[in-house]
Amino acid sequence: MNPHETRPPQQRDGPIPGLDDGSLSSSEMLQRHLGTAHVVKVFNNITFWHLASLARPAGAADRSALPIAGDDPAAKAAVTGFLCRTCGRRWSRDNS
């Protein structure tokens, strides 16, 4: 895949049933493709350089929030733990 591709996905990838008709989201399609893996989305609304600069301890008045989306509570807890380990324990496990 060319990282500089400028064509719309439909022209580049061809028809994709489910996405084209709106019956599946890209995350649902990914989940089906990965089988028993658990899909959790967390970094979709933040750029990598903001992870360190915007991280604040629990209770800080200027703390940002990262939405964590998924349908498996254990998988979401694992992702929250990952955030705690990779962001210097600045993210709370309760996402508050």
Rosetta blueprint (number, residue, H / E / L):
1 M L
2 N L
3 P L
4 H L
5 E L
6 T L
7 R L
8 P L
9 P H
10 Q H
11 Q H
12 R H
13 D H
14 G L
15 P L
16 I L
17 P L
18 G L
19 L L
20 D L
21 D L
22 G L
23 S L
24 L L
25 S L
26 S H
27 S H
28 E H
29 M H
30 L H
31 Q H
32 R H
33 H H
34 L H
35 G L
36 T L
37 A L
38 H L
39 V L
40 V L
41 K E
42 V L
43 F L
44 N L
45 N L
46 I L
47 T L
48 F H
49 W H
50 H H
51 L H
52 A H
53 S H
54 L H
55 A L
56 R L
57 P L
58 A L
59 G L
60 A L
61 A L
62 D L
63 R L
64 S L
65 A L
66 L L
67 P L
68 I L
69 A E
70 G L
71 D L
72 D L
73 P H
74 A H
75 A H
76 K H
77 A H
78 A H
79 V H
80 T H
81 G H
82 F H
83 L H
84 C H
85 R H
86 T H
87 C L
88 G L
89 R L
90 R L
91 W L
92 S L
93 R L
94 D L
95 N L
96 S L
